[in-house]
Amino acid sequence: MKVPANYFFFGQFQHILLLACLLPGAIFLAFPSLDNSTWLGITDSTWFNSLLIIVIIHQFLGWFVFRSQLCFSLFSRIFGRYDLFVWGCLFFPFLLLRPLLTLALGLADAGSITEFRSLQIIVGLILLLPAFYTLWSLHKYFGMVRALGADHFREQYRQMPLVREGAFKYSSNAMYAFVFLIFWAIALLTGSLAALAAALFQHAYIWVHLYCTEEPDMRIIYGTTNI
């Protein structure tokens, strides 16, 4: 695709501005429960800060790869037919770290939400249902390669129809709407206020990625806007 270089930073001022609002909010919400309690010998503050850093790096990495591919075909020029494989090797470790670090934070800060413990567990288990259903739908109908943003790399993925089956029947953005409920579930099942703040941050911040990076890209890739 021929996308001008000046599109590379499109929407990223808004991205940074929204991040500058969300990040202090997450810290403010988590701070009352961060009392240096530990899990595996590591303090809750360290787990929390590590999680935030991983999340931010992950999403800036997504912006960089998508835009560098659209504007310069960077990964395809460097890695050739292995471009998507290399991107997957970068993307999936960060993706896996997010629930693992959220769980570690929840275990370090377990029980800081003291009220309605039984209700927390019930709601946490309920939230896992749409999250796991969406993961199943992703595997069955969408495909992990396409979920990597393969339409930024390959023309064949741009020609595929929209997925309307499974969880995607209820939301075209089912991955962002439902899969991220896993973080809320972890927070509630561990009873952790800090993990709940981290879940709120992650869920809000992924929509920032959608509106500032991915949605403008989709309009260009699928020809609904001109630049």
C-alpha positions in Angstrom: 0.0 0.0 0.0 1.1 3.6 -0.7 0.6 5.5 2.5 2.5 8.8 3.0 5.2 9.0 5.7 3.4 11.9 7.4 0.6 9.4 8.4 3.1 7.6 10.7 2.3 9.9 13.8 -1.4 10.4 12.9 -3.5 10.2 16.1 -0.5 9.8 18.4 -0.8 13.2 20.0 -4.3 12.1 21.2 -2.7 8.7 22.3 -0.2 10.4 24.5 -2.7 12.9 25.9 -5.1 10.1 26.8 -2.3 8.0 28.3 -1.3 11.1 30.4 -4.8 11.1 31.8 -5.2 7.3 32.3 -1.8 6.6 33.9 -2.1 9.0 36.9 -5.7 7.8 37.4 -4.5 4.1 37.6 -1.8 5.1 40.1 -4.2 7.1 42.2 -6.7 4.2 42.4 -4.1 1.6 43.2 -2.0 3.7 45.7 -4.1 3.1 48.8 -3.6 -0.7 48.6 0.1 -0.7 47.7 1.6 -1.5 51.1 4.7 -3.5 50.0 3.0 -6.8 50.5 4.7 -9.5 48.5 4.3 -12.5 46.3 7.3 -14.6 45.4 9.3 -12.1 47.4 8.4 -9.2 45.0 6.4 -6.2 46.4 3.0 -5.3 45.0 4.4 -1.9 44.0 7.0 -3.6 41.8 4.4 -5.9 40.2 2.1 -2.9 39.6 4.8 -0.7 38.0 6.1 -3.6 35.9 2.7 -4.3 34.6 2.1 -0.7 33.6 5.5 -0.6 31.8 4.7 -3.8 29.9 1.3 -2.5 28.9 2.6 0.8 27.6 5.5 -0.8 25.7 3.2 -3.3 24.2 0.8 -0.7 22.8 3.5 1.7 21.6 5.1 -1.3 19.9 1.7 -2.1 18.2 1.6 1.5 16.9 5.2 1.4 15.7 4.8 -1.9 13.9 1.5 -1.1 12.3 2.4 2.4 11.1 6.0 1.5 10.0 4.5 -1.4 7.9 1.8 0.8 6.4 4.1 3.7 5.6 7.4 2.0 4.9 6.7 -1.8 4.7 9.5 -1.9 7.2 9.0 -5.5 8.5 8.5 -6.8 5.0 11.6 -5.1 3.7 13.7 -6.4 6.6 12.3 -9.9 7.2 10.6 -10.7 3.9 8.1 -13.5 4.1 8.9 -14.0 7.8 7.6 -10.5 8.7 4.4 -11.7 10.4 6.3 -14.4 12.2 8.8 -11.9 13.6 5.9 -9.6 14.6 4.2 -12.5 16.4 7.4 -13.3 18.3 7.4 -9.7 19.5 3.7 -9.4 20.2 2.7 -12.6 22.0 5.3 -12.5 24.9 3.9 -9.1 25.8 0.4 -10.3 25.5 1.1 -13.3 27.7 2.8 -11.1 30.3 -0.2 -8.9 30.8 -2.5 -11.5 32.5 0.5 -13.1 34.3 1.6 -9.8 35.8 -2.0 -8.9 36.6 -2.3 -12.2 38.5 1.0 -11.7 40.3 -0.2 -8.2 41.3 -3.5 -9.6 42.5 -1.8 -12.3 44.6 0.6 -9.8 46.1 -2.2 -7.5 47.0 -4.8 -10.2 47.7 -7.8 -9.2 49.9 -7.3 -5.4 49.7 -11.0 -5.2 48.6 -12.5 -6.3 51.9 -16.2 -6.0 51.3 -18.6 -8.6 49.6 -15.9 -11.2 49.1 -18.4 -13.9 47.9 -19.9 -11.5 45.4 -16.4 -10.6 44.1 -15.8 -14.3 43.4 -19.1 -14.9 41.7 -18.8 -11.8 39.4 -15.2 -12.7 38.6 -16.2 -16.2 37.5 -19.1 -14.8 35.4 -16.7 -12.4 33.7 -14.5 -15.3 32.6 -17.3 -16.7 30.5 -17.5 -14.0 27.8 -13.7 -13.6 27.9 -13.1 -17.3 27.2 -16.0 -17.5 24.7 -14.4 -14.7 22.7 -11.0 -16.4 22.8 -12.7 -19.6 21.5 -14.4 -17.5 18.8 -11.1 -15.8 17.9 -9.5 -19.2 17.4 -12.4 -20.7 15.5 -13.6 -17.9 13.3 -10.9 -15.2 13.2 -7.5 -16.8 13.5 -4.5 -15.8 15.5 -2.6 -14.6 12.4 -5.3 -12.3 11.4 -5.6 -11.0 14.9 -2.0 -9.9 14.7 -3.1 -7.3 12.3 -2.2 -9.3 9.2 -4.1 -6.9 7.0 -1.3 -4.4 7.6 1.0 -7.0 6.0 -0.9 -9.0 3.4 -3.4 -8.2 0.7 -5.1 -11.5 1.1 -6.3 -10.6 4.6 -7.7 -7.3 3.3 -9.9 -9.2 1.0 -11.5 -11.3 3.8 -15.0 -10.6 4.9 -15.8 -9.3 8.3 -16.3 -12.0 10.9 -19.9 -12.1 12.3 -19.9 -15.5 14.1 -19.3 -16.3 17.7 -18.6 -13.4 20.0 -18.1 -11.2 16.9 -21.9 -11.5 16.4 -22.3 -9.2 19.4 -19.4 -6.8 18.8 -17.1 -6.2 15.9 -14.5 -5.3 18.5 -15.1 -8.4 20.6 -11.4 -8.9 21.4 -11.3 -5.5 23.1 -14.8 -5.5 24.5 -14.8 -9.0 26.0 -11.3 -10.6 26.2 -10.1 -7.8 28.5 -12.7 -8.9 31.1 -10.0 -11.5 32.1 -8.2 -8.7 33.9 -11.3 -7.7 35.8 -11.9 -11.3 36.7 -8.4 -11.8 38.0 -8.7 -8.6 40.1 -12.1 -9.8 41.6 -11.0 -13.4 42.2 -7.9 -12.2 44.1 -9.8 -9.4 45.8 -7.1 -6.9 44.8 -7.8 -3.2 44.5 -4.5 -2.6 42.8 -5.2 -5.3 40.2 -8.7 -3.7 39.7 -7.0 -0.4 39.0 -4.7 -2.1 36.5 -7.6 -3.9 34.9 -9.4 -0.5 34.4 -6.3 1.0 33.0 -5.7 -1.9 30.5 -9.3 -2.0 29.3 -9.5 1.8 28.8 -6.0 2.0 27.2 -6.8 -0.7 24.6 -9.6 1.5 23.4 -7.1 4.3 23.1 -5.1 2.1 20.7 -8.3 1.3 18.8 -9.4 4.9 18.3 -6.0 6.5 17.8 -4.2 3.8 15.8 -6.2 0.9 14.6 -9.4 2.5 13.5 -7.7 5.1 11.4 -5.6 2.4 9.9 -8.7 0.4 9.0 -10.2 3.3 7.2 -7.1 3.5 5.0 -6.7 -0.2 4.5 -10.3 -0.7 3.5 -10.6 2.4 1.5 -13.1 4.4 3.5 -11.0 7.6 3.8 -8.3 9.4 1.8 -5.0 10.7 3.1 
